[in-house]
Amino acid sequence: MGTFVWISLFAILSAIINFIGIYSIHHSKNWVENFKNYFLCFAAGVLISTPLLISLPHSFENNHNSGFFALAGFLFMLIINRFISEHNEKDISFGITGAITIGFHSFVDGVIYTITFSASTLIGILSATGLAAHEFAEGVITYIFLKVGGISDKKAFIYSFIVAGLTTPVGAFVIYPFVSGLSKNIISLLTAFTSGILIYFSASHLIPEAKESREKHSVIALISGILFAVVLSLIHKH
């Protein structure tokens, strides 16, 4: 199969996996209410570990200026969150900030699909498999963020799929015509910028939420999220 076919296949597959996660959580409303704090703790573990274990180390391998772009992403999200917080209640601010964070991350996933498959089909398959592995959890987490933000069930279902599901194929298809002009340095800086966004949201929103959670076994949920990221890191390295 051609490069574009492989890119399309995995980009659409990631959106489908994401949709399945959102659909599953959407049709288990009571389950969501009972376990949403555990999902927030799990999300905290995943989203603070992923940039530190996978994204940033990979970025630094290709560009030593990645730290500046990670800081830029952190500050960018700080400013965005400050603006959102001034115009919305705390819970709504949490939901919107979380959705923006996941949206950036998913878009970059799509860009990575295109870059890796353009470099080598084998590298693309290995990288895309690792990325697709977290799509189910990402869909669930995005839905939970929006629900915590006070969004209705129907809107949370639609918005979470747009933000977490569709942005990956959009990222892949939008960047495809320009892939020949993108170097490893550029994609590394883009990944570092996204890492800064993830670290900000995790440190300023998710970790405090996880810390305040008095649900039994919430610490286990947090550690499970970290272990999930560790497994993805090992898959990525191999």
Phi and psi restraints in degrees (value plus and minus 20) as a CYANA .aco file:
   2 GLY   PHI     -95.8   -55.8
   2 GLY   PSI     146.0   186.0
   3 THR   PHI     -78.5   -38.5
   3 THR   PSI     -65.7   -25.7
   4 PHE   PHI     -83.3   -43.3
   4 PHE   PSI     -55.2   -15.2
   5 VAL   PHI     -84.7   -44.7
   5 VAL   PSI     -64.6   -24.6
   6 TRP   PHI     -81.9   -41.9
   6 TRP   PSI     -63.9   -23.9
   7 ILE   PHI     -81.5   -41.5
   7 ILE   PSI     -65.8   -25.8
   8 SER   PHI     -82.8   -42.8
   8 SER   PSI     -61.8   -21.8
   9 LEU   PHI     -80.0   -40.0
   9 LEU   PSI     -70.8   -30.8
  10 PHE   PHI     -95.1   -55.1
  10 PHE   PSI     -52.6   -12.6
  11 ALA   PHI     -85.6   -45.6
  11 ALA   PSI     -63.7   -23.7
  12 ILE   PHI     -91.2   -51.2
  12 ILE   PSI     -58.4   -18.4
  13 LEU   PHI     -80.6   -40.6
  13 LEU   PSI     -60.6   -20.6
  14 SER   PHI     -83.4   -43.4
  14 SER   PSI     -58.8   -18.8
  15 ALA   PHI     -86.3   -46.3
  15 ALA   PSI     -58.2   -18.2
  16 ILE   PHI     -85.8   -45.8
  16 ILE   PSI     -65.4   -25.4
  17 ILE   PHI     -81.7   -41.7
  17 ILE   PSI     -61.7   -21.7
  18 ASN   PHI     -80.9   -40.9
  18 ASN   PSI     -64.4   -24.4
  19 PHE   PHI     -82.2   -42.2
  19 PHE   PSI     -60.4   -20.4
  20 ILE   PHI     -80.9   -40.9
  20 ILE   PSI     -61.4   -21.4
  21 GLY   PHI     -83.1   -43.1
  21 GLY   PSI     -65.1   -25.1
  22 ILE   PHI     -85.6   -45.6
  22 ILE   PSI     -63.5   -23.5
  23 TYR   PHI     -81.2   -41.2
  23 TYR   PSI     -62.5   -22.5
  24 SER   PHI     -82.2   -42.2
  24 SER   PSI     -65.2   -25.2
  25 ILE   PHI     -94.1   -54.1
  25 ILE   PSI     -51.8   -11.8
  26 HIS   PHI     -86.4   -46.4
  26 HIS   PSI     -55.1   -15.1
  27 HIS   PHI    -114.3   -74.3
  27 HIS   PSI      -1.6    38.4
  28 SER   PHI    -154.5  -114.5
  28 SER   PSI      37.7    77.7
  29 LYS   PHI     -79.5   -39.5
  29 LYS   PSI     -64.4   -24.4
  30 ASN   PHI     -83.3   -43.3
  30 ASN   PSI     -58.8   -18.8
  31 TRP   PHI     -83.9   -43.9
  31 TRP   PSI     -57.7   -17.7
  32 VAL   PHI     -82.5   -42.5
  32 VAL   PSI     -67.7   -27.7
  33 GLU   PHI     -81.9   -41.9
  33 GLU   PSI     -57.8   -17.8
  34 ASN   PHI     -93.4   -53.4
  34 ASN   PSI     -49.9    -9.9
  35 PHE   PHI    -140.0  -100.0
  35 PHE   PSI     -11.9    28.1
  36 LYS   PHI     -82.8   -42.8
  36 LYS   PSI     -53.0   -13.0
  37 ASN   PHI     -85.8   -45.8
  37 ASN   PSI     -54.9   -14.9
  38 TYR   PHI     -86.6   -46.6
  38 TYR   PSI     -58.8   -18.8
  39 PHE   PHI     -86.1   -46.1
  39 PHE   PSI     -57.5   -17.5
  40 LEU   PHI     -84.2   -44.2
  40 LEU   PSI     -60.4   -20.4
  41 CYS   PHI     -86.8   -46.8
  41 CYS   PSI     -61.1   -21.1
  42 PHE   PHI     -82.2   -42.2
  42 PHE   PSI     -64.6   -24.6
  43 ALA   PHI     -81.7   -41.7
  43 ALA   PSI     -58.7   -18.7
  44 ALA   PHI     -79.6   -39.6
  44 ALA   PSI     -64.1   -24.1
  45 GLY   PHI     -84.0   -44.0
  45 GLY   PSI     -63.0   -23.0
  46 VAL   PHI     -87.7   -47.7
  46 VAL   PSI     -70.0   -30.0
  47 LEU   PHI     -98.1   -58.1
  47 LEU   PSI     -39.3     0.7
  48 ILE   PHI    -106.1   -66.1
  48 ILE   PSI     -48.3    -8.3
  49 SER   PHI    -103.7   -63.7
  49 SER   PSI     -57.9   -17.9
  50 THR   PHI     -76.8   -36.8
  50 THR   PSI     -70.4   -30.4
  51 PRO   PHI     -86.8   -46.8
  51 PRO   PSI     -53.5   -13.5
  52 LEU   PHI     -95.9   -55.9
  52 LEU   PSI     -53.1   -13.1
  53 LEU   PHI    -114.8   -74.8
  53 LEU   PSI     -50.1   -10.1
  54 ILE   PHI    -137.5   -97.5
  54 ILE   PSI     -82.1   -42.1
  55 SER   PHI     -84.3   -44.3
  55 SER   PSI     -75.1   -35.1
  56 LEU   PHI     -86.2   -46.2
  56 LEU   PSI     -64.9   -24.9
  57 PRO   PHI     -77.0   -37.0
  57 PRO   PSI     -60.8   -20.8
  58 HIS   PHI     -85.1   -45.1
  58 HIS   PSI     -59.1   -19.1
  59 SER   PHI     -85.0   -45.0
  59 SER   PSI     -63.7   -23.7
  60 PHE   PHI     -86.1   -46.1
  60 PHE   PSI     -46.1    -6.1
  61 GLU   PHI     -83.7   -43.7
  61 GLU   PSI     -50.9   -10.9
  62 ASN   PHI    -124.9   -84.9
  62 ASN   PSI     -40.7    -0.7
  63 ASN   PHI    -173.7  -133.7
  63 ASN   PSI      98.0   138.0
  64 HIS   PHI     -93.9   -53.9
  64 HIS   PSI     -27.7    12.3
  65 ASN   PHI    -109.4   -69.4
  65 ASN   PSI     -14.2    25.8
  66 SER   PHI     -78.5   -38.5
  66 SER   PSI     -51.7   -11.7
  67 GLY   PHI     -80.8   -40.8
  67 GLY   PSI     -58.1   -18.1
  68 PHE   PHI     -85.3   -45.3
  68 PHE   PSI     -58.6   -18.6
  69 PHE   PHI     -94.5   -54.5
  69 PHE   PSI     -52.9   -12.9
  70 ALA   PHI     -83.8   -43.8
  70 ALA   PSI     -62.2   -22.2
  71 LEU   PHI     -84.2   -44.2
  71 LEU   PSI     -59.1   -19.1
  72 ALA   PHI     -82.6   -42.6
  72 ALA   PSI     -61.2   -21.2
  73 GLY   PHI     -83.8   -43.8
  73 GLY   PSI     -60.1   -20.1
  74 PHE   PHI     -81.6   -41.6
  74 PHE   PSI     -69.0   -29.0
  75 LEU   PHI     -87.6   -47.6
  75 LEU   PSI     -56.6   -16.6
  76 PHE   PHI     -78.8   -38.8
  76 PHE   PSI     -66.2   -26.2
  77 MET   PHI     -91.0   -51.0
  77 MET   PSI     -51.2   -11.2
  78 LEU   PHI     -81.6   -41.6
  78 LEU   PSI     -64.5   -24.5
  79 ILE   PHI     -87.7   -47.7
  79 ILE   PSI     -64.8   -24.8
  80 ILE   PHI     -79.9   -39.9
  80 ILE   PSI     -64.6   -24.6
  81 ASN   PHI     -86.1   -46.1
  81 ASN   PSI     -57.8   -17.8
  82 ARG   PHI     -82.3   -42.3
  82 ARG   PSI     -62.7   -22.7
  83 PHE   PHI     -83.5   -43.5
  83 PHE   PSI     -65.8   -25.8
  84 ILE   PHI     -83.1   -43.1
  84 ILE   PSI     -62.2   -22.2
  85 SER   PHI     -84.8   -44.8
  85 SER   PSI     -53.1   -13.1
  86 GLU   PHI     -92.3   -52.3
  86 GLU   PSI     -41.1    -1.1
  87 HIS   PHI    -133.3   -93.3
  87 HIS   PSI     -18.3    21.7
  88 ASN   PHI    -164.7  -124.7
  88 ASN   PSI     142.1   182.1
  89 GLU   PHI     -89.7   -49.7
  89 GLU   PSI     145.5   185.5
  90 LYS   PHI     -76.6   -36.6
  90 LYS   PSI     -68.8   -28.8
  91 ASP   PHI     -84.8   -44.8
  91 ASP   PSI     -61.7   -21.7
  92 ILE   PHI     -84.2   -44.2
  92 ILE   PSI     -60.7   -20.7
  93 SER   PHI     -80.1   -40.1
  93 SER   PSI     -61.4   -21.4
  94 PHE   PHI     -80.5   -40.5
  94 PHE   PSI     -67.1   -27.1
  95 GLY   PHI     -83.8   -43.8
  95 GLY   PSI     -64.9   -24.9
  96 ILE   PHI     -86.5   -46.5
  96 ILE   PSI     -65.2   -25.2
  97 THR   PHI     -82.2   -42.2
  97 THR   PSI     -61.6   -21.6
  98 GLY   PHI     -82.5   -42.5
  98 GLY   PSI     -62.7   -22.7
  99 ALA   PHI     -84.5   -44.5
  99 ALA   PSI     -61.5   -21.5
 100 ILE   PHI     -82.7   -42.7
 100 ILE   PSI     -61.9   -21.9
 101 THR   PHI     -80.5   -40.5
 101 THR   PSI     -69.8   -29.8
 102 ILE   PHI     -85.1   -45.1
 102 ILE   PSI     -57.4   -17.4
 103 GLY   PHI     -80.3   -40.3
 103 GLY   PSI     -66.5   -26.5
 104 PHE   PHI     -79.8   -39.8
 104 PHE   PSI     -66.8   -26.8
 105 HIS   PHI     -81.1   -41.1
 105 HIS   PSI     -64.5   -24.5
 106 SER   PHI     -86.9   -46.9
 106 SER   PSI     -59.1   -19.1
 107 PHE   PHI     -80.9   -40.9
 107 PHE   PSI     -64.1   -24.1
 108 VAL   PHI     -86.0   -46.0
 108 VAL   PSI     -54.1   -14.1
 109 ASP   PHI     -75.7   -35.7
 109 ASP   PSI     -64.5   -24.5
 110 GLY   PHI     -83.7   -43.7
 110 GLY   PSI     -59.5   -19.5
 111 VAL   PHI     -81.7   -41.7
 111 VAL   PSI     -61.9   -21.9
 112 ILE   PHI     -84.3   -44.3
 112 ILE   PSI     -58.2   -18.2
 113 TYR   PHI     -73.3   -33.3
 113 TYR   PSI     -71.0   -31.0
 114 THR   PHI     -84.4   -44.4
 114 THR   PSI     -64.4   -24.4
 115 ILE   PHI     -82.4   -42.4
 115 ILE   PSI     -68.2   -28.2
 116 THR   PHI     -89.2   -49.2
 116 THR   PSI     -61.2   -21.2
 117 PHE   PHI     -88.9   -48.9
 117 PHE   PSI     -51.3   -11.3
 118 SER   PHI     -90.0   -50.0
 118 SER   PSI     -48.6    -8.6
 119 ALA   PHI     -97.6   -57.6
 119 ALA   PSI     -63.8   -23.8
 120 SER   PHI    -188.3  -148.3
 120 SER   PSI     116.6   156.6
 121 THR   PHI     -82.1   -42.1
 121 THR   PSI     -61.6   -21.6
 122 LEU   PHI     -84.2   -44.2
 122 LEU   PSI     -67.8   -27.8
 123 ILE   PHI     -81.1   -41.1
 123 ILE   PSI     -60.2   -20.2
 124 GLY   PHI     -81.5   -41.5
 124 GLY   PSI     -65.6   -25.6
 125 ILE   PHI     -82.8   -42.8
 125 ILE   PSI     -64.7   -24.7
 126 LEU   PHI     -84.6   -44.6
 126 LEU   PSI     -65.3   -25.3
 127 SER   PHI     -86.9   -46.9
 127 SER   PSI     -64.5   -24.5
 128 ALA   PHI     -85.9   -45.9
 128 ALA   PSI     -54.6   -14.6
 129 THR   PHI     -83.2   -43.2
 129 THR   PSI     -63.7   -23.7
 130 GLY   PHI     -84.4   -44.4
 130 GLY   PSI     -61.0   -21.0
 131 LEU   PHI     -88.2   -48.2
 131 LEU   PSI     -63.0   -23.0
 132 ALA   PHI     -84.9   -44.9
 132 ALA   PSI     -45.7    -5.7
 133 ALA   PHI     -81.5   -41.5
 133 ALA   PSI     -46.7    -6.7
 134 HIS   PHI    -119.1   -79.1
 134 HIS   PSI     -18.4    21.6
 135 GLU   PHI     -85.3   -45.3
 135 GLU   PSI     -59.1   -19.1
 136 PHE   PHI     -79.7   -39.7
 136 PHE   PSI     -71.0   -31.0
 137 ALA   PHI     -83.3   -43.3
 137 ALA   PSI     -56.7   -16.7
 138 GLU   PHI     -84.4   -44.4
 138 GLU   PSI     -60.3   -20.3
 139 GLY   PHI     -83.4   -43.4
 139 GLY   PSI     -64.5   -24.5
 140 VAL   PHI     -82.1   -42.1
 140 VAL   PSI     -66.0   -26.0
 141 ILE   PHI     -82.9   -42.9
 141 ILE   PSI     -62.1   -22.1
 142 THR   PHI     -83.3   -43.3
 142 THR   PSI     -62.8   -22.8
 143 TYR   PHI     -79.8   -39.8
 143 TYR   PSI     -63.6   -23.6
 144 ILE   PHI     -83.0   -43.0
 144 ILE   PSI     -63.0   -23.0
 145 PHE   PHI     -75.1   -35.1
 145 PHE   PSI     -68.0   -28.0
 146 LEU   PHI     -87.5   -47.5
 146 LEU   PSI     -56.8   -16.8
 147 LYS   PHI     -85.8   -45.8
 147 LYS   PSI     -63.1   -23.1
 148 VAL   PHI     -82.0   -42.0
 148 VAL   PSI     -51.4   -11.4
 149 GLY   PHI     -96.7   -56.7
 149 GLY   PSI     -17.9    22.1
 150 GLY   PHI      67.9   107.9
 150 GLY   PSI      -7.7    32.3
 151 ILE   PHI     -97.9   -57.9
 151 ILE   PSI     122.0   162.0
 152 SER   PHI     -85.4   -45.4
 152 SER   PSI     141.4   181.4
 153 ASP   PHI     -76.2   -36.2
 153 ASP   PSI     -68.5   -28.5
 154 LYS   PHI     -84.1   -44.1
 154 LYS   PSI     -65.5   -25.5
 155 LYS   PHI     -88.2   -48.2
 155 LYS   PSI     -57.1   -17.1
 156 ALA   PHI     -83.4   -43.4
 156 ALA   PSI     -58.5   -18.5
 157 PHE   PHI     -82.9   -42.9
 157 PHE   PSI     -67.9   -27.9
 158 ILE   PHI     -89.6   -49.6
 158 ILE   PSI     -69.4   -29.4
 159 TYR   PHI     -84.4   -44.4
 159 TYR   PSI     -59.6   -19.6
 160 SER   PHI     -86.2   -46.2
 160 SER   PSI     -54.8   -14.8
 161 PHE   PHI     -90.9   -50.9
 161 PHE   PSI     -59.8   -19.8
 162 ILE   PHI     -83.5   -43.5
 162 ILE   PSI     -66.4   -26.4
 163 VAL   PHI     -92.3   -52.3
 163 VAL   PSI     -67.3   -27.3
 164 ALA   PHI    -116.6   -76.6
 164 ALA   PSI     -50.2   -10.2
 165 GLY   PHI    -111.7   -71.7
 165 GLY   PSI     -72.6   -32.6
 166 LEU   PHI     -96.6   -56.6
 166 LEU   PSI     -44.2    -4.2
 167 THR   PHI     -86.4   -46.4
 167 THR   PSI     -46.7    -6.7
 168 THR   PHI     -87.6   -47.6
 168 THR   PSI     -74.2   -34.2
 169 PRO   PHI     -82.7   -42.7
 169 PRO   PSI     -54.0   -14.0
 170 VAL   PHI     -80.8   -40.8
 170 VAL   PSI     -66.1   -26.1
 171 GLY   PHI     -80.0   -40.0
 171 GLY   PSI     -61.4   -21.4
 172 ALA   PHI     -86.6   -46.6
 172 ALA   PSI     -65.8   -25.8
 173 PHE   PHI     -96.1   -56.1
 173 PHE   PSI     -55.8   -15.8
 174 VAL   PHI     -86.5   -46.5
 174 VAL   PSI     -59.7   -19.7
 175 ILE   PHI    -102.8   -62.8
 175 ILE   PSI     -37.8     2.2
 176 TYR   PHI     -75.6   -35.6
 176 TYR   PSI     -66.0   -26.0
 177 PRO   PHI     -84.1   -44.1
 177 PRO   PSI     -39.1     0.9
 178 PHE   PHI    -128.0   -88.0
 178 PHE   PSI     -14.8    25.2
 179 VAL   PHI     -80.7   -40.7
 179 VAL   PSI     -52.5   -12.5
 180 SER   PHI     -85.4   -45.4
 180 SER   PSI     -42.4    -2.4
 181 GLY   PHI    -114.3   -74.3
 181 GLY   PSI     -21.5    18.5
 182 LEU   PHI    -119.2   -79.2
 182 LEU   PSI     107.0   147.0
 183 SER   PHI    -116.4   -76.4
 183 SER   PSI     151.1   191.1
 184 LYS   PHI     -81.2   -41.2
 184 LYS   PSI     -52.2   -12.2
 185 ASN   PHI     -81.9   -41.9
 185 ASN   PSI     -64.2   -24.2
 186 ILE   PHI     -86.0   -46.0
 186 ILE   PSI     -67.3   -27.3
 187 ILE   PHI     -85.8   -45.8
 187 ILE   PSI     -52.0   -12.0
 188 SER   PHI     -87.1   -47.1
 188 SER   PSI     -59.9   -19.9
 189 LEU   PHI     -88.9   -48.9
 189 LEU   PSI     -57.6   -17.6
 190 LEU   PHI     -84.6   -44.6
 190 LEU   PSI     -61.7   -21.7
 191 THR   PHI     -85.3   -45.3
 191 THR   PSI     -59.5   -19.5
 192 ALA   PHI     -84.6   -44.6
 192 ALA   PSI     -61.0   -21.0
 193 PHE   PHI     -79.0   -39.0
 193 PHE   PSI     -64.7   -24.7
 194 THR   PHI     -85.1   -45.1
 194 THR   PSI     -56.0   -16.0
 195 SER   PHI     -81.2   -41.2
 195 SER   PSI     -61.3   -21.3
 196 GLY   PHI     -81.4   -41.4
 196 GLY   PSI     -58.6   -18.6
 197 ILE   PHI     -83.6   -43.6
 197 ILE   PSI     -65.3   -25.3
 198 LEU   PHI     -83.1   -43.1
 198 LEU   PSI     -62.6   -22.6
 199 ILE   PHI     -85.0   -45.0
 199 ILE   PSI     -60.9   -20.9
 200 TYR   PHI     -80.7   -40.7
 200 TYR   PSI     -71.1   -31.1
 201 PHE   PHI     -83.3   -43.3
 201 PHE   PSI     -60.1   -20.1
 202 SER   PHI     -85.2   -45.2
 202 SER   PSI     -66.0   -26.0
 203 ALA   PHI     -92.8   -52.8
 203 ALA   PSI     -57.3   -17.3
 204 SER   PHI    -112.6   -72.6
 204 SER   PSI     -40.5    -0.5
 205 HIS   PHI    -141.2  -101.2
 205 HIS   PSI     -76.3   -36.3
 206 LEU   PHI     -92.2   -52.2
 206 LEU   PSI     -65.9   -25.9
 207 ILE   PHI     -80.5   -40.5
 207 ILE   PSI     -65.8   -25.8
 208 PRO   PHI     -80.3   -40.3
 208 PRO   PSI     -59.6   -19.6
 209 GLU   PHI     -82.6   -42.6
 209 GLU   PSI     -63.5   -23.5
 210 ALA   PHI     -85.2   -45.2
 210 ALA   PSI     -58.3   -18.3
 211 LYS   PHI     -85.8   -45.8
 211 LYS   PSI     -57.7   -17.7
 212 GLU   PHI     -98.2   -58.2
 212 GLU   PSI     -38.2     1.8
 213 SER   PHI     -86.9   -46.9
 213 SER   PSI     104.9   144.9
 214 ARG   PHI    -125.8   -85.8
 214 ARG   PSI      -7.2    32.8
 215 GLU   PHI     -85.0   -45.0
 215 GLU   PSI     122.8   162.8
 216 LYS   PHI     -83.9   -43.9
 216 LYS   PSI     116.8   156.8
 217 HIS   PHI      52.7    92.7
 217 HIS   PSI      -6.0    34.0
 218 SER   PHI     -84.2   -44.2
 218 SER   PSI     -53.7   -13.7
 219 VAL   PHI     -84.9   -44.9
 219 VAL   PSI     -57.9   -17.9
 220 ILE   PHI     -82.8   -42.8
 220 ILE   PSI     -59.2   -19.2
 221 ALA   PHI     -83.8   -43.8
 221 ALA   PSI     -60.8   -20.8
 222 LEU   PHI     -82.9   -42.9
 222 LEU   PSI     -67.1   -27.1
 223 ILE   PHI     -84.4   -44.4
 223 ILE   PSI     -55.7   -15.7
 224 SER   PHI     -82.4   -42.4
 224 SER   PSI     -59.4   -19.4
 225 GLY   PHI     -83.3   -43.3
 225 GLY   PSI     -60.6   -20.6
 226 ILE   PHI     -84.6   -44.6
 226 ILE   PSI     -64.3   -24.3
 227 LEU   PHI     -83.9   -43.9
 227 LEU   PSI     -56.5   -16.5
 228 PHE   PHI     -80.2   -40.2
 228 PHE   PSI     -63.7   -23.7
 229 ALA   PHI     -86.6   -46.6
 229 ALA   PSI     -56.7   -16.7
 230 VAL   PHI     -82.8   -42.8
 230 VAL   PSI     -63.0   -23.0
 231 VAL   PHI     -81.7   -41.7
 231 VAL   PSI     -64.3   -24.3
 232 LEU   PHI     -80.6   -40.6
 232 LEU   PSI     -57.8   -17.8
 233 SER   PHI     -83.0   -43.0
 233 SER   PSI     -62.1   -22.1
 234 LEU   PHI     -86.9   -46.9
 234 LEU   PSI     -58.9   -18.9
 235 ILE   PHI     -83.7   -43.7
 235 ILE   PSI     -63.1   -23.1
 236 HIS   PHI     -81.7   -41.7
 236 HIS   PSI     -59.4   -19.4
 237 LYS   PHI     -91.4   -51.4
 237 LYS   PSI     -46.4    -6.4
